[in-house]
Every structure is written in structure tokens, then in C-alpha cells.
Amino acid sequence: SGIVKAPVSTLLILLLVQCAITAIVYWPNDMLPTMRDKKPLISFNADLLDEINISDRHNNEVVLLRRGDRWILPELEELPADDGMIRDLIDALAYQPHGRPVADTVPARQRFHVAAYHYQRRLTLIGEGELLATIYLGTSPGFRRVHARNDTGDAIYSVKFNNFDAPASASAWLQRSLLQISDPDHIKGPGFEISRAGNGWLTPSGVAPDRRELDALLLVLASQQIDGVAEEDDQRTLAETEPSLVLDVRTASGTERLEYFSLDSGRFVYSRKFPLFFSLSDYDFDRITGIDGRALAATIPARSTPDPEENSPR
């Protein structure tokens, strides 16, 4: 006959191509990657944000306001908020691709705690007095992940974030490094006074302070972290209490006075730069109050390790 038979290999290739085309045409849309999958949870420019309200299921609420290039806590006398925490929150909402929805039904909203009436966190995002978005954060599907939904849609996503990183408490957003001093040039405390001199430090009489005590003092000033704001009752008590330790620390920007207090209810620190007393961990309190002022004043011999050459055989 005049019929030309195609090789079996050619027929197999044609069959595979046909199957691939059929799969692309009829495959469910939600199983295919789309440009929509690459979008973050919110669609507006995050730079427009100047207010974030966070509330939880227990009716606790906190307001974060942006003033220029910093965020403040109006409930706490406009103390500075933790920039790192706010950056992490905005990054999770505005810059992380959220992938495909895990659900989009009304029953799923309640199951994942992202309904308008049932949520773990509600984030109200405001810019120039206008509501930009309302985000609901719910249950956690895994480590450092949370279900999230934008109020403008039905889609529920799994976002790389943690509800604990969006507390509904003003004190929890407080900048912990608020009282850290990293580059002092003069420090005065009980029984000692030292000043930076070139690459070292000297007392007023020109004697070098004990190096170990000096390093310990500089370290605690540069690393101490406040735990939060003292309770209202403690605020009143502390205002009438003599401090356990007072340090006057001068930097290039001026002199700061730090006052440390010990009460039965805890340990506290106060700076005249701010209107409130702050709570402090026992660890940081003990570190600063345990500094030996006599060694800093060079009135006792400095602690040093023996010179190996002194004990070497002659």
C-alpha cells in the first residue's frame, strides 16, 4: 500500500506533547503558579503607613504612631517604640510573597481565627488619617508561621510571622535599648570619677582605674536593657525613694544621670531624659551595682594576673 507508517518513537513523542497540552489547559487554576502568588498581603506602599493599631481577642489594644523617621507609643508618654519589631511586622505584611491561599471560605475564617469577629490579632493600618487595610492574624500552621487574611478579600494565607511578635501591649513594644550608652567620655559615681584620656581612662589625679572594673562598667552601660515600664503603684513609690546608685555619664551629646532603685517588687532605673521609671532585670541591676567604685578610683591595687617571667627559672 501507499501508506507510510511513522516510527513508534515519533508517535510516543506526539502522545507526550498532546498530554502536556491537555494538562496545561485543564489543570485546576489554583494549582498553577500565577503572578498573584508573588504578591504580599497588602498592596499599598508601606511608606504611607503612619499609624498601626493592634488589638487581640482579650480586647487589649496598642497604638503605634510614626513621627518623622521613628515610631512612638502615645500611651507611654510618646516613648520610642522598637524599630526592629516594627520593621519585622511591616516586612511580613508588605514585602514577603505569601504564596497561594490555604483556604477562602467563610467557615475557614472561623476555623483559622481570621474572621472579623474571631481573631488572634487585628491590625488596623492607617495612613494620613485614612484606613489602608485591616489584617487578621489567626492560628499557627507551623513554626513561625501564622494564618492571615486581608479584610478586603476571602483568601487566607500562611505568612512567615508569629503572633507573639505583634503584642497588643504598649510596654511590649518599648525600645529595650533606650538607656544604653555606648561611647561615654566621663563617668562619675559613688566614690569615683573617671575620664577618657586618649586610648585609656584616668582619675582626676591622673591614675588609671582598674581595667577589669572599667571594662565591666563600660559593658553594662552599653548593653543594659530595660524590661518595660514600672507599674503605676511603683511609679509613685519610686518618686519618693532614694536610689541605690547614681551615675552621671557624659557623652558627646551631653550628660545623662542614671538612677538605680531596688524595691520588694523589683529593680528599676530612671533617666531624666524620660518621664517614667523603667523596670530592670535583676541581672542588669546586679551587674551595675556590683561595680567596685574603689577600684575605679584606684584606691585599691588593681587585680592583675602574675607575670609569667617572674616565676620562670633564671
C-alpha positions as a printed NumPy array, in Angstrom:
array([[  0.   ,   0.   ,   0.   ],
       [  0.99 ,   3.7  ,  -0.21 ],
       [  0.515,   4.404,   3.481],
       [  3.726,   5.479,   5.244],
       [  3.94 ,   4.223,   8.818],
       [  5.504,   6.604,  11.385],
       [  8.115,   5.172,  13.728],
       [  6.851,   4.16 ,  17.196],
       [  9.206,   6.673,  18.876],
       [  7.67 ,   9.535,  16.905],
       [  4.166,   8.515,  17.945],
       [  5.221,   8.38 ,  21.588],
       [  6.668,  11.889,  21.4  ],
       [  3.455,  13.203,  19.828],
       [  1.413,  11.496,  22.56 ],
       [  3.505,  13.091,  25.338],
       [  3.15 ,  16.527,  23.749],
       [ -0.612,  16.09 ,  23.491],
       [ -0.823,  15.008,  27.144],
       [  1.195,  18.047,  28.234],
       [ -1.073,  20.431,  26.31 ],
       [ -4.159,  18.785,  27.79 ],
       [ -2.754,  19.087,  31.321],
       [ -1.979,  22.783,  30.887],
       [ -5.45 ,  23.523,  29.509],
       [ -7.466,  21.545,  32.034],
       [ -5.285,  21.662,  35.184],
       [ -7.064,  23.454,  38.094],
       [ -6.203,  27.154,  38.21 ],
       [ -5.341,  27.068,  41.903],
       [ -2.592,  24.517,  41.235],
       [ -0.755,  26.731,  38.763],
       [  1.688,  29.459,  39.826],
       [  0.449,  32.909,  38.906],
       [  1.629,  36.449,  39.31 ],
       [ -0.938,  36.737,  42.091],
       [  1.072,  34.223,  44.121],
       [  4.019,  36.604,  44.205],
       [  2.156,  39.467,  45.868],
       [  2.457,  40.356,  49.577],
       [ -0.515,  40.501,  51.924],
       [ -1.082,  44.237,  51.379],
       [ -0.945,  46.027,  48.035],
       [ -0.226,  49.644,  49.021],
       [  3.156,  51.295,  49.58 ],
       [  4.175,  50.598,  53.183],
       [  5.834,  54.044,  53.346],
       [  2.325,  55.501,  53.559],
       [  1.823,  53.926,  56.979],
       [  1.923,  56.325,  59.912],
       [ -0.339,  54.521,  62.392],
       [ -0.766,  50.872,  63.381],
       [ -3.459,  49.754,  65.817],
       [ -3.119,  46.241,  67.213],
       [ -5.83 ,  44.524,  69.235],
       [ -6.231,  40.96 ,  70.473],
       [ -9.137,  38.679,  71.372],
       [ -8.989,  39.854,  75.012],
       [ -9.721,  43.477,  73.984],
       [ -6.183,  44.648,  74.701],
       [ -5.038,  47.337,  72.294],
       [ -1.924,  49.343,  71.444],
       [ -1.368,  52.262,  69.087],
       [  1.911,  52.843,  67.242],
       [  2.443,  56.239,  65.624],
       [  5.149,  57.332,  63.235],
       [  6.731,  60.72 ,  63.825],
       [  9.256,  61.511,  61.124],
       [ 11.666,  58.6  ,  60.892],
       [ 10.74 ,  56.987,  64.225],
       [  7.759,  55.251,  65.818],
       [  6.404,  56.249,  69.205],
       [  3.992,  54.961,  71.858],
       [  1.404,  57.664,  72.679],
       [  0.121,  55.643,  75.664],
       [  3.604,  55.773,  77.237],
       [  4.327,  59.486,  77.063],
       [  5.439,  59.099,  73.407],
       [  8.408,  56.924,  74.31 ],
       [ 10.172,  55.364,  71.299],
       [  8.944,  52.007,  70.027],
       [ 11.227,  49.172,  68.975],
       [ 12.163,  49.872,  65.345],
       [ 13.247,  46.277,  64.756],
       [  9.888,  44.842,  65.837],
       [  8.014,  47.29 ,  63.612],
       [ 10.265,  46.535,  60.631],
       [  9.621,  42.809,  61.066],
       [  5.859,  43.394,  61.201],
       [  5.778,  45.604,  58.105],
       [  8.082,  43.217,  56.249],
       [  5.736,  40.286,  56.942],
       [  2.741,  42.214,  55.625],
       [  4.177,  44.277,  52.799],
       [  7.264,  42.598,  51.379],
       [  7.044,  38.827,  51.832],
       [  5.378,  36.877,  48.999],
       [  2.58 ,  34.911,  50.649],
       [  2.126,  32.131,  48.079],
       [ -1.217,  30.532,  47.242],
       [ -4.177,  30.726,  49.647],
       [ -4.655,  27.824,  52.027],
       [ -8.416,  28.474,  52.141],
       [-11.004,  31.054,  51.088],
       [-14.316,  30.008,  52.653],
       [-16.322,  31.624,  55.428],
       [-16.131,  28.527,  57.702],
       [-12.331,  28.548,  57.265],
       [-12.168,  32.105,  58.616],
       [-13.575,  30.911,  61.918],
       [-11.513,  27.722,  61.946],
       [ -8.275,  29.65 ,  61.37 ],
       [ -9.319,  32.576,  63.636],
       [ -9.157,  35.247,  60.905],
       [-12.793,  36.373,  60.905],
       [-13.78 ,  39.956,  61.707],
       [-15.47 ,  38.684,  64.878],
       [-12.976,  35.934,  65.761],
       [ -9.222,  36.544,  65.542],
       [ -5.949,  36.317,  67.437],
       [ -4.744,  39.757,  66.288],
       [ -6.4  ,  42.558,  64.326],
       [ -4.057,  45.043,  62.691],
       [ -5.574,  48.315,  61.571],
       [ -3.224,  50.094,  59.173],
       [ -3.719,  53.838,  58.703],
       [ -2.02 ,  56.465,  56.563],
       [ -2.724,  60.216,  56.602],
       [ -5.908,  59.589,  58.568],
       [ -7.308,  57.062,  56.089],
       [ -7.841,  53.345,  56.623],
       [ -5.446,  51.497,  54.305],
       [ -6.096,  47.905,  55.374],
       [ -7.312,  45.653,  58.166],
       [ -5.379,  42.418,  58.612],
       [ -6.436,  39.487,  60.775],
       [ -3.829,  37.119,  62.199],
       [ -5.01 ,  33.761,  63.485],
       [ -3.794,  30.284,  64.279],
       [ -0.317,  28.969,  63.55 ],
       [  0.094,  26.229,  60.912],
       [  3.749,  25.711,  61.824],
       [  6.899,  27.171,  63.343],
       [  6.98 ,  30.962,  62.937],
       [  4.006,  30.944,  60.61 ],
       [  0.525,  32.354,  61.07 ],
       [ -2.715,  32.311,  59.132],
       [ -3.557,  35.799,  57.856],
       [ -6.345,  37.451,  55.907],
       [ -6.797,  40.903,  54.44 ],
       [-10.305,  42.168,  55.221],
       [-10.752,  43.167,  51.578],
       [-10.752,  39.525,  50.394],
       [-11.633,  35.955,  51.236],
       [ -8.189,  34.403,  50.712],
       [ -6.417,  33.067,  53.814],
       [ -2.637,  32.77 ,  53.622],
       [  0.143,  31.207,  55.658],
       [  2.513,  34.077,  56.435],
       [  6.026,  33.874,  57.864],
       [  5.386,  35.63 ,  61.176],
       [  4.425,  34.976,  64.791],
       [  1.546,  36.419,  66.797],
       [  3.888,  36.899,  69.748],
       [  5.764,  39.438,  67.605],
       [  2.623,  41.596,  67.395],
       [  1.676,  42.082,  71.078],
       [ -1.311,  44.234,  71.989],
       [  0.576,  45.895,  74.848],
       [  2.39 ,  49.23 ,  74.683],
       [  5.086,  48.143,  77.131],
       [  5.941,  45.142,  74.942],
       [  6.752,  47.483,  72.02 ],
       [  9.081,  49.678,  74.066],
       [ 12.614,  50.075,  72.748],
       [ 14.674,  47.904,  75.122],
       [ 17.968,  49.644,  74.375],
       [ 16.551,  53.   ,  75.418],
       [ 19.14 ,  53.669,  78.138],
       [ 22.202,  52.127,  76.549],
       [ 25.274,  54.378,  76.414],
       [ 27.967,  53.089,  74.091],
       [ 30.557,  55.878,  73.954],
       [ 30.943,  57.789,  77.258],
       [ 33.911,  60.058,  77.906],
       [ 33.312,  60.839,  81.607],
       [ 31.638,  58.797,  84.358],
       [ 31.025,  59.84 ,  87.953],
       [ 29.643,  57.515,  90.589],
       [ 29.796,  56.922,  94.345],
       [ 33.442,  57.31 ,  95.348],
       [ 34.915,  57.535,  91.863],
       [ 35.246,  59.822,  88.853],
       [ 36.992,  58.817,  85.62 ],
       [ 37.545,  60.468,  82.249],
       [ 38.671,  59.214,  78.889],
       [ 42.249,  60.23 ,  78.083],
       [ 43.436,  59.224,  74.641],
       [ 43.046,  55.459,  74.384],
       [ 42.663,  54.995,  78.124],
       [ 40.922,  56.326,  81.222],
       [ 42.253,  58.316,  84.185],
       [ 41.052,  59.546,  87.563],
       [ 41.322,  63.299,  88.381],
       [ 44.705,  62.552,  89.998],
       [ 45.969,  61.007,  86.776],
       [ 45.869,  57.367,  87.926],
       [ 44.478,  54.617,  85.68 ],
       [ 41.438,  52.799,  87.138],
       [ 41.316,  49.03 ,  87.482],
       [ 40.94 ,  47.714,  83.96 ],
       [ 38.587,  44.864,  84.795],
       [ 36.17 ,  47.072,  86.709],
       [ 36.341,  49.688,  83.959],
       [ 35.567,  47.126,  81.25 ],
       [ 32.688,  45.755,  83.319],
       [ 31.233,  49.246,  83.786],
       [ 31.523,  50.164,  80.108],
       [ 29.981,  46.844,  79.087],
       [ 26.915,  47.165,  81.289],
       [ 26.319,  50.77 ,  80.174],
       [ 26.473,  49.71 ,  76.529],
       [ 24.317,  46.589,  76.89 ],
       [ 21.761,  47.101,  79.659],
       [ 18.163,  46.575,  78.572],
       [ 15.007,  47.786,  80.226],
       [ 12.269,  45.223,  80.755],
       [  9.39 ,  47.675,  80.476],
       [  7.664,  50.468,  82.349],
       [  7.17 ,  50.259,  86.112],
       [  3.624,  49.673,  87.33 ],
       [  1.608,  52.699,  88.4  ],
       [  1.945,  51.937,  92.14 ],
       [  5.7  ,  51.514,  91.763],
       [  5.936,  54.787,  89.844],
       [  4.536,  56.631,  92.867],
       [  6.749,  54.769,  95.33 ],
       [  9.903,  55.293,  93.279],
       [  9.281,  59.044,  93.04 ],
       [  9.707,  59.19 ,  96.844],
       [ 12.561,  56.663,  97.163],
       [ 16.294,  57.316,  97.355],
       [ 18.225,  55.494,  94.617],
       [ 20.662,  52.708,  95.44 ],
       [ 23.128,  54.036,  92.875],
       [ 23.513,  57.224,  90.844],
       [ 25.756,  57.544,  87.798],
       [ 26.443,  60.715,  85.834],
       [ 27.575,  59.707,  82.356],
       [ 28.798,  62.273,  79.842],
       [ 28.859,  61.701,  76.091],
       [ 29.373,  63.959,  73.091],
       [ 25.657,  64.806,  73.19 ],
       [ 25.551,  65.77 ,  76.887],
       [ 25.381,  64.332,  80.397],
       [ 22.832,  61.706,  81.419],
       [ 22.027,  60.811,  85.022],
       [ 21.035,  57.195,  85.656],
       [ 19.41 ,  56.334,  88.989],
       [ 19.004,  52.705,  90.056],
       [ 16.39 ,  51.543,  92.595],
       [ 15.611,  48.346,  94.447],
       [ 12.125,  47.639,  95.818],
       [ 10.446,  44.487,  97.055],
       [  8.516,  44.47 ,  93.77 ],
       [ 11.61 ,  44.552,  91.57 ],
       [ 14.565,  46.542,  90.237],
       [ 14.229,  49.84 ,  88.417],
       [ 16.142,  52.565,  86.615],
       [ 15.35 ,  56.203,  85.885],
       [ 16.776,  58.727,  83.45 ],
       [ 15.867,  62.397,  83.495],
       [ 15.537,  62.227,  79.715],
       [ 12.255,  60.357,  80.139],
       [  9.208,  60.915,  82.36 ],
       [  8.785,  57.327,  83.602],
       [ 10.64 ,  54.781,  85.719],
       [ 11.623,  51.583,  83.913],
       [ 11.835,  48.048,  85.229],
       [ 15.186,  46.314,  85.028],
       [ 16.221,  42.678,  85.31 ],
       [ 17.966,  41.503,  88.481],
       [ 20.887,  40.525,  86.257],
       [ 21.459,  44.018,  84.87 ],
       [ 20.817,  45.619,  88.267],
       [ 23.372,  43.379,  89.954],
       [ 25.902,  43.993,  87.193],
       [ 25.798,  47.775,  87.589],
       [ 25.505,  47.94 ,  91.386],
       [ 28.239,  45.328,  91.782],
       [ 30.896,  47.552,  90.22 ],
       [ 33.723,  48.278,  92.698],
       [ 33.984,  52.067,  92.938],
       [ 37.222,  51.883,  94.966],
       [ 38.932,  50.021,  92.163],
       [ 37.714,  52.606,  89.659],
       [ 39.059,  55.355,  91.924],
       [ 42.372,  53.438,  92.006],
       [ 42.396,  53.48 ,  95.818],
       [ 42.991,  49.726,  95.965],
       [ 45.539,  47.73 ,  93.972],
       [ 44.337,  46.678,  90.56 ],
       [ 43.651,  42.982,  90.123],
       [ 46.116,  41.52 ,  87.683],
       [ 47.457,  38.166,  86.565],
       [ 51.054,  37.27 ,  87.549],
       [ 53.765,  37.964,  85.035],
       [ 54.918,  34.571,  83.71 ],
       [ 58.525,  35.81 ,  83.598],
       [ 58.526,  36.406,  87.362],
       [ 58.111,  32.684,  88.025],
       [ 60.298,  31.419,  85.188],
       [ 63.617,  29.762,  86.112],
       [ 66.621,  32.079,  85.922]])
